[in-house]
Amino acid sequence: MPYFEFIGVDASRKSERAEKYWEITQIGKTVTVRFGKIGADGQLKVKEFETKEEAEAEVAKLIKEKKKKGYIEKPNPHA
């Protein structure tokens, strides 16, 4: 389960200091994303795809987007 953290200036939210996490899990055709402030339970979003391959493509796309925004992959504290 890939886990990423972002610590720094969040231009998209116009905040001076952000400390947030984002993690993603795929089980078959289901993709689950958890995100929020570091140390909090955060929010959970679940999306079902038509095929496992579509789910895998979505996971790869979202990970690429997070890395582009400055998120850094870290060991998952929820694992």
mmCIF file of the N, C-alpha and C atoms, coordinates in Angstrom:
data_MODEL
# 
_entry.id   MODEL 
# 
loop_
_atom_site.group_PDB 
_atom_site.id 
_atom_site.type_symbol 
_atom_site.label_atom_id 
_atom_site.label_alt_id 
_atom_site.label_comp_id 
_atom_site.label_asym_id 
_atom_site.label_entity_id 
_atom_site.label_seq_id 
_atom_site.pdbx_PDB_ins_code 
_atom_site.Cartn_x 
_atom_site.Cartn_y 
_atom_site.Cartn_z 
_atom_site.occupancy 
_atom_site.B_iso_or_equiv 
_atom_site.pdbx_formal_charge 
_atom_site.auth_seq_id 
_atom_site.auth_comp_id 
_atom_site.auth_asym_id 
_atom_site.auth_atom_id 
_atom_site.pdbx_PDB_model_num 
ATOM 1   N N  . MET A 1 1  ? 0.846   -1.169 0.000   1.00 0.00 ? 1  MET A N  1 
ATOM 2   C CA . MET A 1 1  ? 0.000   0.000  0.000   1.00 0.00 ? 1  MET A CA 1 
ATOM 3   C C  . MET A 1 1  ? 0.896   1.237  0.000   1.00 0.00 ? 1  MET A C  1 
ATOM 4   N N  . PRO A 1 2  ? 1.042   1.890  -1.171  1.00 0.00 ? 2  PRO A N  1 
ATOM 5   C CA . PRO A 1 2  ? 1.872   3.088  -1.249  1.00 0.00 ? 2  PRO A CA 1 
ATOM 6   C C  . PRO A 1 2  ? 1.349   4.211  -0.340  1.00 0.00 ? 2  PRO A C  1 
ATOM 7   N N  . TYR A 1 3  ? 2.276   4.848  0.356   1.00 0.00 ? 3  TYR A N  1 
ATOM 8   C CA . TYR A 1 3  ? 1.959   5.910  1.309   1.00 0.00 ? 3  TYR A CA 1 
ATOM 9   C C  . TYR A 1 3  ? 2.877   7.093  1.000   1.00 0.00 ? 3  TYR A C  1 
ATOM 10  N N  . PHE A 1 4  ? 2.313   8.281  0.940   1.00 0.00 ? 4  PHE A N  1 
ATOM 11  C CA . PHE A 1 4  ? 3.075   9.481  0.606   1.00 0.00 ? 4  PHE A CA 1 
ATOM 12  C C  . PHE A 1 4  ? 2.783   10.581 1.619   1.00 0.00 ? 4  PHE A C  1 
ATOM 13  N N  . GLU A 1 5  ? 3.778   11.431 1.837   1.00 0.00 ? 5  GLU A N  1 
ATOM 14  C CA . GLU A 1 5  ? 3.598   12.601 2.704   1.00 0.00 ? 5  GLU A CA 1 
ATOM 15  C C  . GLU A 1 5  ? 4.015   13.850 1.955   1.00 0.00 ? 5  GLU A C  1 
ATOM 16  N N  . PHE A 1 6  ? 3.344   14.947 2.296   1.00 0.00 ? 6  PHE A N  1 
ATOM 17  C CA . PHE A 1 6  ? 3.697   16.258 1.776   1.00 0.00 ? 6  PHE A CA 1 
ATOM 18  C C  . PHE A 1 6  ? 3.848   17.185 2.965   1.00 0.00 ? 6  PHE A C  1 
ATOM 19  N N  . ILE A 1 7  ? 5.013   17.796 3.074   1.00 0.00 ? 7  ILE A N  1 
ATOM 20  C CA . ILE A 1 7  ? 5.256   18.776 4.122   1.00 0.00 ? 7  ILE A CA 1 
ATOM 21  C C  . ILE A 1 7  ? 5.874   19.991 3.449   1.00 0.00 ? 7  ILE A C  1 
ATOM 22  N N  . GLY A 1 8  ? 5.207   21.118 3.567   1.00 0.00 ? 8  GLY A N  1 
ATOM 23  C CA . GLY A 1 8  ? 5.707   22.325 2.940   1.00 0.00 ? 8  GLY A CA 1 
ATOM 24  C C  . GLY A 1 8  ? 4.589   23.265 2.584   1.00 0.00 ? 8  GLY A C  1 
ATOM 25  N N  . VAL A 1 9  ? 4.873   24.188 1.681   1.00 0.00 ? 9  VAL A N  1 
ATOM 26  C CA . VAL A 1 9  ? 3.905   25.184 1.244   1.00 0.00 ? 9  VAL A CA 1 
ATOM 27  C C  . VAL A 1 9  ? 2.964   24.533 0.243   1.00 0.00 ? 9  VAL A C  1 
ATOM 28  N N  . ASP A 1 10 ? 1.682   24.648 0.499   1.00 0.00 ? 10 ASP A N  1 
ATOM 29  C CA . ASP A 1 10 ? 0.668   24.072 -0.381  1.00 0.00 ? 10 ASP A CA 1 
ATOM 30  C C  . ASP A 1 10 ? 0.031   25.199 -1.185  1.00 0.00 ? 10 ASP A C  1 
ATOM 31  N N  . ALA A 1 11 ? 0.564   25.442 -2.375  1.00 0.00 ? 11 ALA A N  1 
ATOM 32  C CA . ALA A 1 11 ? 0.083   26.547 -3.209  1.00 0.00 ? 11 ALA A CA 1 
ATOM 33  C C  . ALA A 1 11 ? -1.361  26.349 -3.629  1.00 0.00 ? 11 ALA A C  1 
ATOM 34  N N  . SER A 1 12 ? -1.792  25.106 -3.799  1.00 0.00 ? 12 SER A N  1 
ATOM 35  C CA . SER A 1 12 ? -3.160  24.858 -4.249  1.00 0.00 ? 12 SER A CA 1 
ATOM 36  C C  . SER A 1 12 ? -4.186  25.277 -3.205  1.00 0.00 ? 12 SER A C  1 
ATOM 37  N N  . ARG A 1 13 ? -3.806  25.262 -1.940  1.00 0.00 ? 13 ARG A N  1 
ATOM 38  C CA . ARG A 1 13 ? -4.723  25.660 -0.869  1.00 0.00 ? 13 ARG A CA 1 
ATOM 39  C C  . ARG A 1 13 ? -4.324  26.996 -0.246  1.00 0.00 ? 13 ARG A C  1 
ATOM 40  N N  . LYS A 1 14 ? -3.329  27.624 -0.793  1.00 0.00 ? 14 LYS A N  1 
ATOM 41  C CA . LYS A 1 14 ? -2.847  28.922 -0.318  1.00 0.00 ? 14 LYS A CA 1 
ATOM 42  C C  . LYS A 1 14 ? -2.505  28.907 1.175   1.00 0.00 ? 14 LYS A C  1 
ATOM 43  N N  . SER A 1 15 ? -1.901  27.789 1.610   1.00 0.00 ? 15 SER A N  1 
ATOM 44  C CA . SER A 1 15 ? -1.485  27.721 3.013   1.00 0.00 ? 15 SER A CA 1 
ATOM 45  C C  . SER A 1 15 ? 0.031   27.805 3.076   1.00 0.00 ? 15 SER A C  1 
ATOM 46  N N  . GLU A 1 16 ? 0.516   28.350 4.163   1.00 0.00 ? 16 GLU A N  1 
ATOM 47  C CA . GLU A 1 16 ? 1.953   28.504 4.313   1.00 0.00 ? 16 GLU A CA 1 
ATOM 48  C C  . GLU A 1 16 ? 2.640   27.210 4.709   1.00 0.00 ? 16 GLU A C  1 
ATOM 49  N N  . ARG A 1 17 ? 1.945   26.368 5.450   1.00 0.00 ? 17 ARG A N  1 
ATOM 50  C CA . ARG A 1 17 ? 2.554   25.118 5.907   1.00 0.00 ? 17 ARG A CA 1 
ATOM 51  C C  . ARG A 1 17 ? 1.515   24.012 5.886   1.00 0.00 ? 17 ARG A C  1 
ATOM 52  N N  . ALA A 1 18 ? 1.803   22.983 5.142   1.00 0.00 ? 18 ALA A N  1 
ATOM 53  C CA . ALA A 1 18 ? 0.901   21.837 5.076   1.00 0.00 ? 18 ALA A CA 1 
ATOM 54  C C  . ALA A 1 18 ? 1.669   20.595 5.525   1.00 0.00 ? 18 ALA A C  1 
ATOM 55  N N  . GLU A 1 19 ? 1.004   19.744 6.265   1.00 0.00 ? 19 GLU A N  1 
ATOM 56  C CA . GLU A 1 19 ? 1.555   18.460 6.681   1.00 0.00 ? 19 GLU A CA 1 
ATOM 57  C C  . GLU A 1 19 ? 0.458   17.432 6.466   1.00 0.00 ? 19 GLU A C  1 
ATOM 58  N N  . LYS A 1 20 ? 0.496   16.777 5.304   1.00 0.00 ? 20 LYS A N  1 
ATOM 59  C CA . LYS A 1 20 ? -0.587  15.867 4.973   1.00 0.00 ? 20 LYS A CA 1 
ATOM 60  C C  . LYS A 1 20 ? -0.053  14.561 4.384   1.00 0.00 ? 20 LYS A C  1 
ATOM 61  N N  . TYR A 1 21 ? -0.927  13.568 4.382   1.00 0.00 ? 21 TYR A N  1 
ATOM 62  C CA . TYR A 1 21 ? -0.556  12.271 3.829   1.00 0.00 ? 21 TYR A CA 1 
ATOM 63  C C  . TYR A 1 21 ? -1.597  11.820 2.816   1.00 0.00 ? 21 TYR A C  1 
ATOM 64  N N  . TRP A 1 22 ? -1.200  10.826 2.022   1.00 0.00 ? 22 TRP A N  1 
ATOM 65  C CA . TRP A 1 22 ? -2.075  10.246 1.010   1.00 0.00 ? 22 TRP A CA 1 
ATOM 66  C C  . TRP A 1 22 ? -1.630  8.817  0.798   1.00 0.00 ? 22 TRP A C  1 
ATOM 67  N N  . GLU A 1 23 ? -2.552  7.873  0.841   1.00 0.00 ? 23 GLU A N  1 
ATOM 68  C CA . GLU A 1 23 ? -2.205  6.480  0.589   1.00 0.00 ? 23 GLU A CA 1 
ATOM 69  C C  . GLU A 1 23 ? -3.252  5.843  -0.313  1.00 0.00 ? 23 GLU A C  1 
ATOM 70  N N  . ILE A 1 24 ? -2.830  4.838  -1.049  1.00 0.00 ? 24 ILE A N  1 
ATOM 71  C CA . ILE A 1 24 ? -3.722  4.209  -2.009  1.00 0.00 ? 24 ILE A CA 1 
ATOM 72  C C  . ILE A 1 24 ? -3.574  2.695  -1.941  1.00 0.00 ? 24 ILE A C  1 
ATOM 73  N N  . THR A 1 25 ? -4.703  2.009  -2.070  1.00 0.00 ? 25 THR A N  1 
ATOM 74  C CA . THR A 1 25 ? -4.732  0.550  -2.047  1.00 0.00 ? 25 THR A CA 1 
ATOM 75  C C  . THR A 1 25 ? -5.616  0.072  -3.185  1.00 0.00 ? 25 THR A C  1 
ATOM 76  N N  . GLN A 1 26 ? -5.173  -0.982 -3.842  1.00 0.00 ? 26 GLN A N  1 
ATOM 77  C CA . GLN A 1 26 ? -5.999  -1.598 -4.875  1.00 0.00 ? 26 GLN A CA 1 
ATOM 78  C C  . GLN A 1 26 ? -6.180  -3.067 -4.555  1.00 0.00 ? 26 GLN A C  1 
ATOM 79  N N  . ILE A 1 27 ? -7.431  -3.504 -4.539  1.00 0.00 ? 27 ILE A N  1 
ATOM 80  C CA . ILE A 1 27 ? -7.761  -4.915 -4.376  1.00 0.00 ? 27 ILE A CA 1 
ATOM 81  C C  . ILE A 1 27 ? -8.702  -5.257 -5.522  1.00 0.00 ? 27 ILE A C  1 
ATOM 82  N N  . GLY A 1 28 ? -8.180  -5.987 -6.499  1.00 0.00 ? 28 GLY A N  1 
ATOM 83  C CA . GLY A 1 28 ? -8.967  -6.327 -7.673  1.00 0.00 ? 28 GLY A CA 1 
ATOM 84  C C  . GLY A 1 28 ? -9.388  -5.084 -8.427  1.00 0.00 ? 28 GLY A C  1 
ATOM 85  N N  . LYS A 1 29 ? -10.694 -4.854 -8.560  1.00 0.00 ? 29 LYS A N  1 
ATOM 86  C CA . LYS A 1 29 ? -11.230 -3.711 -9.293  1.00 0.00 ? 29 LYS A CA 1 
ATOM 87  C C  . LYS A 1 29 ? -11.529 -2.516 -8.385  1.00 0.00 ? 29 LYS A C  1 
ATOM 88  N N  . THR A 1 30 ? -11.189 -2.626 -7.107  1.00 0.00 ? 30 THR A N  1 
ATOM 89  C CA . THR A 1 30 ? -11.503 -1.578 -6.134  1.00 0.00 ? 30 THR A CA 1 
ATOM 90  C C  . THR A 1 30 ? -10.249 -0.800 -5.741  1.00 0.00 ? 30 THR A C  1 
ATOM 91  N N  . VAL A 1 31 ? -10.352 0.521  -5.803  1.00 0.00 ? 31 VAL A N  1 
ATOM 92  C CA . VAL A 1 31 ? -9.253  1.410  -5.402  1.00 0.00 ? 31 VAL A CA 1 
ATOM 93  C C  . VAL A 1 31 ? -9.731  2.213  -4.204  1.00 0.00 ? 31 VAL A C  1 
ATOM 94  N N  . THR A 1 32 ? -8.929  2.189  -3.129  1.00 0.00 ? 32 THR A N  1 
ATOM 95  C CA . THR A 1 32 ? -9.246  2.938  -1.914  1.00 0.00 ? 32 THR A CA 1 
ATOM 96  C C  . THR A 1 32 ? -8.147  3.960  -1.669  1.00 0.00 ? 32 THR A C  1 
ATOM 97  N N  . VAL A 1 33 ? -8.549  5.206  -1.436  1.00 0.00 ? 33 VAL A N  1 
ATOM 98  C CA . VAL A 1 33 ? -7.617  6.292  -1.148  1.00 0.00 ? 33 VAL A CA 1 
ATOM 99  C C  . VAL A 1 33 ? -7.937  6.834  0.235   1.00 0.00 ? 33 VAL A C  1 
ATOM 100 N N  . ARG A 1 34 ? -6.898  7.006  1.055   1.00 0.00 ? 34 ARG A N  1 
ATOM 101 C CA . ARG A 1 34 ? -7.049  7.650  2.367   1.00 0.00 ? 34 ARG A CA 1 
ATOM 102 C C  . ARG A 1 34 ? -6.119  8.862  2.360   1.00 0.00 ? 34 ARG A C  1 
ATOM 103 N N  . PHE A 1 35 ? -6.634  9.978  2.875   1.00 0.00 ? 35 PHE A N  1 
ATOM 104 C CA . PHE A 1 35 ? -5.830  11.200 2.889   1.00 0.00 ? 35 PHE A CA 1 
ATOM 105 C C  . PHE A 1 35 ? -6.249  12.086 4.044   1.00 0.00 ? 35 PHE A C  1 
ATOM 106 N N  . GLY A 1 36 ? -5.336  12.951 4.444   1.00 0.00 ? 36 GLY A N  1 
ATOM 107 C CA . GLY A 1 36 ? -5.651  13.884 5.520   1.00 0.00 ? 36 GLY A CA 1 
ATOM 108 C C  . GLY A 1 36 ? -4.399  14.471 6.130   1.00 0.00 ? 36 GLY A C  1 
ATOM 109 N N  . LYS A 1 37 ? -4.587  15.137 7.255   1.00 0.00 ? 37 LYS A N  1 
ATOM 110 C CA . LYS A 1 37 ? -3.469  15.703 8.009   1.00 0.00 ? 37 LYS A CA 1 
ATOM 111 C C  . LYS A 1 37 ? -2.672  14.588 8.653   1.00 0.00 ? 37 LYS A C  1 
ATOM 112 N N  . ILE A 1 38 ? -1.367  14.713 8.651   1.00 0.00 ? 38 ILE A N  1 
ATOM 113 C CA . ILE A 1 38 ? -0.525  13.710 9.297   1.00 0.00 ? 38 ILE A CA 1 
ATOM 114 C C  . ILE A 1 38 ? -0.924  13.618 10.764  1.00 0.00 ? 38 ILE A C  1 
ATOM 115 N N  . GLY A 1 39 ? -1.163  12.394 11.228  1.00 0.00 ? 39 GLY A N  1 
ATOM 116 C CA . GLY A 1 39 ? -1.572  12.155 12.607  1.00 0.00 ? 39 GLY A CA 1 
ATOM 117 C C  . GLY A 1 39 ? -3.074  11.980 12.781  1.00 0.00 ? 39 GLY A C  1 
ATOM 118 N N  . ALA A 1 40 ? -3.842  12.315 11.738  1.00 0.00 ? 40 ALA A N  1 
ATOM 119 C CA . ALA A 1 40 ? -5.303  12.174 11.805  1.00 0.00 ? 40 ALA A CA 1 
ATOM 120 C C  . ALA A 1 40 ? -5.740  10.934 11.031  1.00 0.00 ? 40 ALA A C  1 
ATOM 121 N N  . ASP A 1 41 ? -6.960  10.461 11.315  1.00 0.00 ? 41 ASP A N  1 
ATOM 122 C CA . ASP A 1 41 ? -7.500  9.320  10.581  1.00 0.00 ? 41 ASP A CA 1 
ATOM 123 C C  . ASP A 1 41 ? -7.739  9.659  9.114   1.00 0.00 ? 41 ASP A C  1 
ATOM 124 N N  . GLY A 1 42 ? -8.090  10.878 8.833   1.00 0.00 ? 42 GLY A N  1 
ATOM 125 C CA . GLY A 1 42 ? -8.300  11.319 7.460   1.00 0.00 ? 42 GLY A CA 1 
ATOM 126 C C  . GLY A 1 42 ? -9.616  10.856 6.872   1.00 0.00 ? 42 GLY A C  1 
ATOM 127 N N  . GLN A 1 43 ? -9.730  11.042 5.572   1.00 0.00 ? 43 GLN A N  1 
ATOM 128 C CA . GLN A 1 43 ? -10.929 10.662 4.834   1.00 0.00 ? 43 GLN A CA 1 
ATOM 129 C C  . GLN A 1 43 ? -10.630 9.449  3.984   1.00 0.00 ? 43 GLN A C  1 
ATOM 130 N N  . LEU A 1 44 ? -11.662 8.701  3.677   1.00 0.00 ? 44 LEU A N  1 
ATOM 131 C CA . LEU A 1 44 ? -11.530 7.488  2.883   1.00 0.00 ? 44 LEU A CA 1 
ATOM 132 C C  . LEU A 1 44 ? -12.450 7.599  1.672   1.00 0.00 ? 44 LEU A C  1 
ATOM 133 N N  . LYS A 1 45 ? -11.909 7.320  0.491   1.00 0.00 ? 45 LYS A N  1 
ATOM 134 C CA . LYS A 1 45 ? -12.712 7.307  -0.734  1.00 0.00 ? 45 LYS A CA 1 
ATOM 135 C C  . LYS A 1 45 ? -12.478 5.982  -1.438  1.00 0.00 ? 45 LYS A C  1 
ATOM 136 N N  . VAL A 1 46 ? -13.568 5.340  -1.850  1.00 0.00 ? 46 VAL A N  1 
ATOM 137 C CA . VAL A 1 46 ? -13.502 4.043  -2.516  1.00 0.00 ? 46 VAL A CA 1 
ATOM 138 C C  . VAL A 1 46 ? -14.139 4.177  -3.891  1.00 0.00 ? 46 VAL A C  1 
ATOM 139 N N  . LYS A 1 47 ? -13.455 3.631  -4.908  1.00 0.00 ? 47 LYS A N  1 
ATOM 140 C CA . LYS A 1 47 ? -13.989 3.678  -6.263  1.00 0.00 ? 47 LYS A CA 1 
ATOM 141 C C  . LYS A 1 47 ? -13.851 2.300  -6.900  1.00 0.00 ? 47 LYS A C  1 
ATOM 142 N N  . GLU A 1 48 ? -14.917 1.851  -7.515  1.00 0.00 ? 48 GLU A N  1 
ATOM 143 C CA . GLU A 1 48 ? -14.954 0.542  -8.191  1.00 0.00 ? 48 GLU A CA 1 
ATOM 144 C C  . GLU A 1 48 ? -14.825 0.769  -9.697  1.00 0.00 ? 48 GLU A C  1 
ATOM 145 N N  . PHE A 1 49 ? -13.973 -0.029 -10.348 1.00 0.00 ? 49 PHE A N  1 
ATOM 146 C CA . PHE A 1 49 ? -13.762 0.072  -11.787 1.00 0.00 ? 49 PHE A CA 1 
ATOM 147 C C  . PHE A 1 49 ? -14.341 -1.146 -12.489 1.00 0.00 ? 49 PHE A C  1 
ATOM 148 N N  . GLU A 1 50 ? -14.495 -1.041 -13.794 1.00 0.00 ? 50 GLU A N  1 
ATOM 149 C CA . GLU A 1 50 ? -15.042 -2.142 -14.587 1.00 0.00 ? 50 GLU A CA 1 
ATOM 150 C C  . GLU A 1 50 ? -14.095 -3.346 -14.617 1.00 0.00 ? 50 GLU A C  1 
ATOM 151 N N  . THR A 1 51 ? -12.772 -3.045 -14.702 1.00 0.00 ? 51 THR A N  1 
ATOM 152 C CA . THR A 1 51 ? -11.784 -4.122 -14.782 1.00 0.00 ? 51 THR A CA 1 
ATOM 153 C C  . THR A 1 51 ? -10.621 -3.849 -13.833 1.00 0.00 ? 51 THR A C  1 
ATOM 154 N N  . LYS A 1 52 ? -9.879  -4.900 -13.534 1.00 0.00 ? 52 LYS A N  1 
ATOM 155 C CA . LYS A 1 52 ? -8.683  -4.776 -12.703 1.00 0.00 ? 52 LYS A CA 1 
ATOM 156 C C  . LYS A 1 52 ? -7.646  -3.889 -13.399 1.00 0.00 ? 52 LYS A C  1 
ATOM 157 N N  . GLU A 1 53 ? -7.563  -3.989 -14.717 1.00 0.00 ? 53 GLU A N  1 
ATOM 158 C CA . GLU A 1 53 ? -6.602  -3.197 -15.481 1.00 0.00 ? 53 GLU A CA 1 
ATOM 159 C C  . GLU A 1 53 ? -6.922  -1.698 -15.413 1.00 0.00 ? 53 GLU A C  1 
ATOM 160 N N  . GLU A 1 54 ? -8.198  -1.351 -15.451 1.00 0.00 ? 54 GLU A N  1 
ATOM 161 C CA . GLU A 1 54 ? -8.589  0.054  -15.302 1.00 0.00 ? 54 GLU A CA 1 
ATOM 162 C C  . GLU A 1 54 ? -8.207  0.570  -13.916 1.00 0.00 ? 54 GLU A C  1 
ATOM 163 N N  . ALA A 1 55 ? -8.398  -0.259 -12.900 1.00 0.00 ? 55 ALA A N  1 
ATOM 164 C CA . ALA A 1 55 ? -8.031  0.122  -11.534 1.00 0.00 ? 55 ALA A CA 1 
ATOM 165 C C  . ALA A 1 55 ? -6.532  0.331  -11.430 1.00 0.00 ? 55 ALA A C  1 
ATOM 166 N N  . GLU A 1 56 ? -5.755  -0.561 -12.023 1.00 0.00 ? 56 GLU A N  1 
ATOM 167 C CA . GLU A 1 56 ? -4.292  -0.428 -11.998 1.00 0.00 ? 56 GLU A CA 1 
ATOM 168 C C  . GLU A 1 56 ? -3.841  0.851  -12.696 1.00 0.00 ? 56 GLU A C  1 
ATOM 169 N N  . ALA A 1 57 ? -4.467  1.166  -13.824 1.00 0.00 ? 57 ALA A N  1 
ATOM 170 C CA . ALA A 1 57 ? -4.125  2.393  -14.554 1.00 0.00 ? 57 ALA A CA 1 
ATOM 171 C C  . ALA A 1 57 ? -4.444  3.630  -13.719 1.00 0.00 ? 57 ALA A C  1 
ATOM 172 N N  . GLU A 1 58 ? -5.560  3.613  -13.007 1.00 0.00 ? 58 GLU A N  1 
ATOM 173 C CA . GLU A 1 58 ? -5.939  4.740  -12.150 1.00 0.00 ? 58 GLU A CA 1 
ATOM 174 C C  . GLU A 1 58 ? -4.941  4.914  -11.005 1.00 0.00 ? 58 GLU A C  1 
ATOM 175 N N  . VAL A 1 59 ? -4.527  3.822  -10.402 1.00 0.00 ? 59 VAL A N  1 
ATOM 176 C CA . VAL A 1 59 ? -3.543  3.876  -9.317  1.00 0.00 ? 59 VAL A CA 1 
ATOM 177 C C  . VAL A 1 59 ? -2.243  4.500  -9.829  1.00 0.00 ? 59 VAL A C  1 
ATOM 178 N N  . ALA A 1 60 ? -1.756  4.033  -10.959 1.00 0.00 ? 60 ALA A N  1 
ATOM 179 C CA . ALA A 1 60 ? -0.509  4.565  -11.530 1.00 0.00 ? 60 ALA A CA 1 
ATOM 180 C C  . ALA A 1 60 ? -0.643  6.052  -11.831 1.00 0.00 ? 60 ALA A C  1 
ATOM 181 N N  . LYS A 1 61 ? -1.786  6.462  -12.391 1.00 0.00 ? 61 LYS A N  1 
ATOM 182 C CA . LYS A 1 61 ? -2.025  7.869  -12.723 1.00 0.00 ? 61 LYS A CA 1 
ATOM 183 C C  . LYS A 1 61 ? -2.024  8.741  -11.463 1.00 0.00 ? 61 LYS A C  1 
ATOM 184 N N  . LEU A 1 62 ? -2.736  8.292  -10.428 1.00 0.00 ? 62 LEU A N  1 
ATOM 185 C CA . LEU A 1 62 ? -2.825  9.082  -9.197  1.00 0.00 ? 62 LEU A CA 1 
ATOM 186 C C  . LEU A 1 62 ? -1.477  9.193  -8.493  1.00 0.00 ? 62 LEU A C  1 
ATOM 187 N N  . ILE A 1 63 ? -0.704  8.104  -8.467  1.00 0.00 ? 63 ILE A N  1 
ATOM 188 C CA . ILE A 1 63 ? 0.628   8.155  -7.854  1.00 0.00 ? 63 ILE A CA 1 
ATOM 189 C C  . ILE A 1 63 ? 1.508   9.146  -8.599  1.00 0.00 ? 63 ILE A C  1 
ATOM 190 N N  . LYS A 1 64 ? 1.456   9.117  -9.922  1.00 0.00 ? 64 LYS A N  1 
ATOM 191 C CA . LYS A 1 64 ? 2.249   10.056 -10.727 1.00 0.00 ? 64 LYS A CA 1 
ATOM 192 C C  . LYS A 1 64 ? 1.872   11.505 -10.409 1.00 0.00 ? 64 LYS A C  1 
ATOM 193 N N  . GLU A 1 65 ? 0.559   11.768 -10.279 1.00 0.00 ? 65 GLU A N  1 
ATOM 194 C CA . GLU A 1 65 ? 0.090   13.116 -9.956  1.00 0.00 ? 65 GLU A CA 1 
ATOM 195 C C  . GLU A 1 65 ? 0.601   13.577 -8.593  1.00 0.00 ? 65 GLU A C  1 
ATOM 196 N N  . LYS A 1 66 ? 0.542   12.695 -7.601  1.00 0.00 ? 66 LYS A N  1 
ATOM 197 C CA . LYS A 1 66 ? 0.989   13.071 -6.252  1.00 0.00 ? 66 LYS A CA 1 
ATOM 198 C C  . LYS A 1 66 ? 2.482   13.371 -6.234  1.00 0.00 ? 66 LYS A C  1 
ATOM 199 N N  . LYS A 1 67 ? 3.265   12.549 -6.923  1.00 0.00 ? 67 LYS A N  1 
ATOM 200 C CA . LYS A 1 67 ? 4.713   12.791 -6.983  1.00 0.00 ? 67 LYS A CA 1 
ATOM 201 C C  . LYS A 1 67 ? 5.007   14.126 -7.654  1.00 0.00 ? 67 LYS A C  1 
ATOM 202 N N  . LYS A 1 68 ? 4.254   14.436 -8.698  1.00 0.00 ? 68 LYS A N  1 
ATOM 203 C CA . LYS A 1 68 ? 4.442   15.706 -9.406  1.00 0.00 ? 68 LYS A CA 1 
ATOM 204 C C  . LYS A 1 68 ? 4.143   16.894 -8.492  1.00 0.00 ? 68 LYS A C  1 
ATOM 205 N N  . LYS A 1 69 ? 3.195   16.716 -7.563  1.00 0.00 ? 69 LYS A N  1 
ATOM 206 C CA . LYS A 1 69 ? 2.828   17.784 -6.626  1.00 0.00 ? 69 LYS A CA 1 
ATOM 207 C C  . LYS A 1 69 ? 3.810   17.902 -5.463  1.00 0.00 ? 69 LYS A C  1 
ATOM 208 N N  . GLY A 1 70 ? 4.773   16.977 -5.368  1.00 0.00 ? 70 GLY A N  1 
ATOM 209 C CA . GLY A 1 70 ? 5.783   17.071 -4.318  1.00 0.00 ? 70 GLY A CA 1 
ATOM 210 C C  . GLY A 1 70 ? 5.629   16.092 -3.177  1.00 0.00 ? 70 GLY A C  1 
ATOM 211 N N  . TYR A 1 71 ? 4.691   15.163 -3.278  1.00 0.00 ? 71 TYR A N  1 
ATOM 212 C CA . TYR A 1 71 ? 4.541   14.138 -2.249  1.00 0.00 ? 71 TYR A CA 1 
ATOM 213 C C  . TYR A 1 71 ? 5.722   13.177 -2.328  1.00 0.00 ? 71 TYR A C  1 
ATOM 214 N N  . ILE A 1 72 ? 6.173   12.717 -1.184  1.00 0.00 ? 72 ILE A N  1 
ATOM 215 C CA . ILE A 1 72 ? 7.309   11.795 -1.093  1.00 0.00 ? 72 ILE A CA 1 
ATOM 216 C C  . ILE A 1 72 ? 6.849   10.487 -0.493  1.00 0.00 ? 72 ILE A C  1 
ATOM 217 N N  . GLU A 1 73 ? 7.212   9.364  -1.139  1.00 0.00 ? 73 GLU A N  1 
ATOM 218 C CA . GLU A 1 73 ? 6.817   8.054  -0.632  1.00 0.00 ? 73 GLU A CA 1 
ATOM 219 C C  . GLU A 1 73 ? 7.594   7.730  0.634   1.00 0.00 ? 73 GLU A C  1 
ATOM 220 N N  . LYS A 1 74 ? 6.891   7.235  1.626   1.00 0.00 ? 74 LYS A N  1 
ATOM 221 C CA . LYS A 1 74 ? 7.467   6.896  2.932   1.00 0.00 ? 74 LYS A CA 1 
ATOM 222 C C  . LYS A 1 74 ? 6.942   5.544  3.376   1.00 0.00 ? 74 LYS A C  1 
ATOM 223 N N  . PRO A 1 75 ? 7.561   4.950  4.416   1.00 0.00 ? 75 PRO A N  1 
ATOM 224 C CA . PRO A 1 75 ? 6.994   3.724  4.984   1.00 0.00 ? 75 PRO A CA 1 
ATOM 225 C C  . PRO A 1 75 ? 5.599   4.023  5.548   1.00 0.00 ? 75 PRO A C  1 
ATOM 226 N N  . ASN A 1 76 ? 4.679   3.107  5.337   1.00 0.00 ? 76 ASN A N  1 
ATOM 227 C CA . ASN A 1 76 ? 3.295   3.328  5.748   1.00 0.00 ? 76 ASN A CA 1 
ATOM 228 C C  . ASN A 1 76 ? 3.112   3.056  7.239   1.00 0.00 ? 76 ASN A C  1 
ATOM 229 N N  . PRO A 1 77 ? 2.759   4.077  8.037   1.00 0.00 ? 77 PRO A N  1 
ATOM 230 C CA . PRO A 1 77 ? 2.547   3.869  9.461   1.00 0.00 ? 77 PRO A CA 1 
ATOM 231 C C  . PRO A 1 77 ? 1.242   3.133  9.763   1.00 0.00 ? 77 PRO A C  1 
ATOM 232 N N  . HIS A 1 78 ? 0.340   3.022  8.781   1.00 0.00 ? 78 HIS A N  1 
ATOM 233 C CA . HIS A 1 78 ? -0.933  2.345  8.983   1.00 0.00 ? 78 HIS A CA 1 
ATOM 234 C C  . HIS A 1 78 ? -0.862  0.864  8.645   1.00 0.00 ? 78 HIS A C  1 
ATOM 235 N N  . ALA A 1 79 ? 0.261   0.417  8.112   1.00 0.00 ? 79 ALA A N  1 
ATOM 236 C CA . ALA A 1 79 ? 0.383   -0.994 7.698   1.00 0.00 ? 79 ALA A CA 1 
ATOM 237 C C  . ALA A 1 79 ? 0.638   -1.894 8.891   1.00 0.00 ? 79 ALA A C  1 
# 
